[in-house]
Amino acid sequence: MLPESSLAAFIQSLPKTETHLHIEGALPFELLQRARPGFSRPPDSWAPDFKFRDFAHFEQELIGMAISWYTSPERYHEAAKIVFARHVAQNVKYVETSFASGVIELLGLDGYEILAAIRAAVPVGLEVRVFLGIHHTGAGPKMRPVLEDALGWPELAGIDLHGPEDQPLESWTAEYWAAAHRAGKYTKAHAGEFMGADFVRRVLNELQPHRLEHGVRAAENVALVDELAHSRVALDICPISNHKLMPGITLANHPIRQLFDAGVKVTVSTDDPISFGNALTDEYEALAYHCGFTRKELVQLARNGFEVALMPAAQKNPWLDQLDAVIAAP
């Protein structure tokens, strides 16, 4: 194992991607303090061994913090500028982030204006793709016209299914995901975080997403793991999030090790840093210290992120070449 300072420097040197990030969950703490001065210190959930009671506990806390700040497109823009600057400081070259349709509905905001505000915050040198995150029950009468309109927004990269997995997949979901495919949008879905392999398989069959967010409980079914490895459906995994949220999962026993070894394409991201107190470099360090990932395996994780990135080959190849050179080094 490298000394801590050497490992940190090595991880910092790698060009990286972040492909599973909720912009509301990435709220910079200093902006939360501006909105709610009573936050004199970070949330208790930033403690390394903190465990949320359940998803409802996490969601209630996160929503309370998020809607304190995200009340206008201008505030999305201000937050996104800070979030993206911190990615650049960590040598991140590509980011996929989502904004929540639930906030649009709750606060009566204009989704297209939020999308434009986030896009306008992207600094030179960072590639960003923005997704609309839609709750399992997020297609009510008020939101259905917004969702239909969103498929025509040129700047929207795609859609992502959010929310508690134990809520049923409503009939509109598969229809909307199919419509998104026809519209040329990239599709994702959260699955395999709280519900098991059967739910992962159902999401794959019914929605046919290009990629899964989390997906770690797929490891409970050997046949499904084999299918994922051969189909090359990637899993955007957030180890620290899973450590603090998933019952029975810690960094020491995290299924990412099993999935990676089985040939499943996995990437590494942070999910909701305002809830977990994590940065992308922390995720890589955690995998090295707790899951035994070697330097070359960390490079492969970074490489996976660029392989799934929604960029032309001419853009991603220089970063892939740089990572390949590290892998090839003695």
C-alpha positions in Angstrom: 0.0 0.0 0.0 1.3 3.4 -0.9 1.8 5.9 1.9 -1.3 8.1 2.3 0.3 11.2 0.8 1.6 9.2 -2.2 -1.7 7.6 -2.8 -3.5 10.9 -2.7 -1.1 12.4 -5.1 -1.5 9.5 -7.5 -5.3 9.7 -7.4 -5.1 13.5 -7.9 -2.9 13.0 -11.0 -5.4 10.8 -12.7 -7.9 12.4 -15.2 -11.3 11.4 -13.8 -15.0 11.4 -14.5 -18.0 11.8 -12.3 -21.1 10.1 -13.8 -23.5 9.9 -10.8 -24.1 13.3 -9.2 -27.3 14.9 -8.1 -26.8 18.7 -8.3 -29.2 19.2 -5.4 -27.2 16.7 -3.4 -24.0 18.4 -4.3 -25.1 21.7 -2.6 -21.9 23.4 -1.4 -22.0 23.7 2.4 -21.2 27.4 2.4 -24.3 28.0 0.4 -26.4 25.9 2.8 -25.0 28.1 5.6 -26.1 31.2 3.7 -29.6 29.9 3.3 -29.8 28.4 6.8 -27.4 30.2 9.2 -28.2 27.7 11.9 -25.9 25.2 10.2 -22.8 26.2 12.2 -21.1 22.8 11.4 -21.5 20.1 8.7 -24.3 17.6 9.0 -23.7 14.6 11.4 -23.9 12.4 8.3 -20.4 13.5 7.3 -18.9 11.4 10.0 -17.0 8.4 8.5 -19.0 5.7 10.2 -22.5 7.4 10.1 -25.4 5.2 9.0 -28.7 6.5 7.9 -31.7 4.7 9.4 -33.2 4.1 6.0 -33.8 5.9 2.7 -36.6 8.0 4.1 -34.3 9.3 6.8 -31.7 10.3 4.1 -34.3 11.7 1.7 -36.0 13.9 4.3 -32.7 15.4 5.4 -31.4 15.9 1.9 -34.6 17.5 0.6 -34.7 19.8 3.6 -31.2 21.1 2.9 -31.7 21.2 -0.9 -34.9 23.3 -1.0 -33.3 25.8 1.4 -31.1 26.8 -1.4 -32.4 25.7 -4.8 -35.3 28.1 -5.1 -34.5 29.6 -8.5 -32.5 29.0 -11.7 -30.0 31.7 -10.6 -29.3 29.7 -7.4 -28.8 26.5 -9.4 -26.2 28.5 -11.5 -24.4 29.8 -8.4 -24.2 26.4 -6.9 -23.1 24.7 -10.1 -20.2 27.1 -10.6 -18.8 26.1 -7.2 -19.5 22.4 -7.8 -17.8 22.3 -11.2 -14.8 24.4 -10.0 -14.2 21.7 -7.3 -14.3 19.0 -9.9 -11.7 20.9 -12.0 -9.5 21.1 -8.8 -9.7 17.3 -8.5 -8.5 16.8 -12.1 -12.0 15.8 -13.2 -12.5 16.2 -17.0 -16.1 15.1 -17.4 -19.3 15.2 -15.3 -22.8 13.9 -15.6 -25.2 15.6 -13.2 -29.0 15.5 -12.8 -31.5 17.9 -11.5 -34.7 16.7 -9.8 -38.1 17.1 -11.4 -39.5 16.9 -7.9 -38.0 20.3 -7.1 -39.5 21.7 -10.2 -42.9 20.5 -9.1 -42.6 21.4 -5.4 -41.4 25.0 -6.0 -43.0 25.7 -9.4 -39.7 26.3 -11.2 -39.1 26.3 -14.9 -37.1 23.1 -15.8 -35.7 24.4 -19.0 -34.4 27.5 -17.2 -32.7 25.3 -14.6 -31.1 23.3 -17.3 -29.8 26.4 -19.0 -28.5 27.8 -15.7 -26.5 24.7 -15.0 -25.1 24.6 -18.5 -24.1 28.2 -18.2 -22.0 27.4 -15.1 -19.7 24.9 -16.9 -16.1 26.2 -17.0 -13.8 26.0 -19.9 -12.0 22.6 -19.9 -14.8 20.6 -18.3 -17.3 18.6 -20.2 -20.7 18.4 -18.5 -23.9 16.5 -19.5 -27.1 17.3 -17.6 -29.9 14.8 -17.0 -33.5 15.2 -15.7 -34.0 13.0 -12.6 -37.6 11.7 -12.4 -39.2 10.2 -9.3 -41.1 6.9 -9.5 -44.3 8.8 -9.0 -43.1 11.9 -10.9 -45.5 11.9 -13.8 -48.6 13.3 -12.3 -51.0 15.7 -14.2 -48.9 18.7 -13.3 -45.6 17.2 -14.5 -46.5 15.1 -17.4 -46.5 18.1 -19.9 -43.1 19.1 -18.5 -41.7 15.6 -19.0 -43.0 15.5 -22.5 -41.6 18.9 -23.3 -38.2 17.9 -21.8 -37.6 15.3 -24.5 -37.3 18.2 -26.9 -34.7 20.2 -25.0 -31.5 19.9 -27.1 -29.2 20.6 -24.2 -30.7 17.8 -22.1 -28.5 14.7 -22.3 -31.0 12.3 -20.9 -33.2 11.1 -18.1 -32.7 9.2 -14.9 -35.2 7.3 -12.6 -34.9 8.5 -9.0 -36.6 7.8 -5.7 -37.4 4.9 -3.3 -37.0 1.6 -5.2 -39.8 -0.1 -3.2 -42.3 2.2 -4.9 -43.8 0.4 -8.0 -42.7 1.1 -11.5 -45.9 2.8 -12.8 -47.1 2.1 -16.3 -45.9 5.5 -17.6 -42.3 4.8 -16.8 -41.6 2.2 -19.6 -43.5 4.3 -22.1 -41.5 7.4 -21.2 -38.2 5.7 -21.3 -39.1 4.3 -24.7 -40.0 7.8 -25.9 -36.7 9.1 -24.6 -34.9 6.5 -26.6 -36.8 7.5 -29.7 -35.9 11.2 -29.0 -32.2 10.3 -28.9 -31.8 10.8 -25.1 -29.5 8.7 -23.0 -31.3 6.8 -20.3 -30.3 5.8 -16.8 -32.2 4.3 -13.8 -31.4 3.9 -10.1 -31.7 0.2 -9.2 -30.0 -2.3 -7.0 -29.4 0.0 -4.0 -32.2 -1.0 -1.7 -34.1 -3.6 -3.8 -32.3 -6.8 -4.9 -31.3 -8.4 -8.1 -34.9 -9.1 -9.2 -35.6 -5.4 -9.2 -32.4 -4.7 -11.2 -33.5 -7.3 -13.8 -37.0 -5.8 -14.0 -35.6 -2.3 -14.6 -33.3 -3.7 -17.3 -36.1 -5.5 -19.0 -38.8 -2.9 -18.8 -36.9 0.4 -19.2 -33.8 -0.9 -21.1 -31.6 1.9 -19.7 -28.2 2.5 -21.1 -26.7 2.5 -17.6 -27.6 1.8 -14.0 -27.0 4.1 -11.1 -25.7 2.0 -8.1 -26.8 -1.5 -9.2 -24.7 -3.0 -6.5 -27.2 -5.6 -5.3 -27.0 -7.2 -8.7 -24.0 -9.0 -7.0 -26.6 -11.2 -5.2 -27.3 -13.1 -8.4 -24.4 -14.7 -10.3 -26.4 -15.1 -13.5 -27.3 -11.4 -13.5 -23.7 -10.4 -12.8 -22.6 -12.5 -15.8 -25.3 -10.8 -18.0 -24.1 -7.3 -16.9 -20.5 -8.3 -17.7 -21.4 -9.5 -21.2 -23.9 -6.8 -22.0 -21.5 -4.0 -20.9 -24.3 -2.2 -19.1 -22.2 -0.1 -16.8 -22.9 0.6 -13.1 -22.3 4.1 -11.8 -21.3 3.2 -8.2 -20.9 5.5 -5.2 -19.1 3.5 -2.5 -19.3 6.0 0.4 -23.0 6.7 -0.3 -23.6 3.0 -0.2 -21.6 2.6 3.0 -23.7 5.2 4.8 -27.1 4.2 3.3 -27.3 0.5 2.5 -28.1 -2.0 5.3 -25.3 -4.4 5.7 -22.9 -2.7 3.3 -19.7 -1.2 4.5 -16.6 -0.1 2.6 -14.9 -3.3 3.7 -17.5 -5.6 2.2 -18.7 -3.4 -0.7 -19.8 -5.5 -3.7 -17.8 -3.2 -6.1 -14.9 -5.6 -5.6 -16.9 -8.6 -6.6 -18.5 -6.8 -9.6 -15.2 -5.4 -10.8 -13.5 -8.8 -10.6 -16.4 -10.4 -12.5 -15.8 -8.1 -15.4 -18.8 -5.7 -14.9 -18.0 -2.2 -16.1 -18.2 0.0 -12.9 -17.5 3.7 -12.5 -16.9 5.7 -9.3 -18.9 8.8 -8.2 -20.1 10.7 -5.2 -23.9 10.8 -5.4 -24.9 13.4 -2.8 -21.8 15.1 -1.2 -23.9 17.4 1.0 -25.2 14.3 2.7 -22.0 12.2 2.8 -19.2 14.8 3.1 -17.3 13.2 0.3 -15.2 14.2 -2.7 -14.4 12.1 -5.7 -10.8 11.6 -4.6 -12.2 10.3 -1.3 -14.0 7.5 -3.2 -10.8 6.4 -4.9 -8.9 6.4 -1.6 -11.6 4.4 0.1 -11.5 1.7 -2.6 -7.7 1.5 -2.2 -7.7 1.3 1.6 -10.9 -0.7 2.2 -11.4 -2.8 -0.9 -7.8 -3.5 -1.9 -7.9 -1.8 -5.3 -4.4 -1.5 -6.7 -3.1 1.6 -8.5 -3.7 -0.1 -11.9 -7.2 -1.1 -10.8 -7.9 2.5 -9.8 -6.7 3.6 -13.2 -9.1 1.1 -14.8 -12.0 2.6 -12.8 -11.1 6.0 -14.1 -10.8 4.6 -17.6 -14.3 3.0 -17.3 -15.7 6.5 -16.7 -14.2 7.8 -19.9 -15.4 4.8 -21.8 -19.0 5.4 -20.9 -18.7 9.2 -21.1 -21.0 10.9 -23.7 -18.2 12.4 -25.7 -17.0 11.8 -29.2 -13.9 9.5 -29.4 -11.7 12.4 -30.4 -12.5 14.1 -27.1 -12.1 11.2 -24.8 -9.2 9.4 -26.5 -6.5 11.8 -25.1 -7.6 11.0 -21.5 -7.8 7.3 -22.3 -4.3 7.4 -23.8 -3.0 9.1 -20.7 -4.6 6.4 -18.4 -3.3 3.6 -20.6 0.2 5.0 -20.3 -0.1 4.7 -16.5 -1.4 1.1 -16.7 1.5 0.2 -19.0 4.1 1.7 -16.8 6.2 -0.8 -14.8 
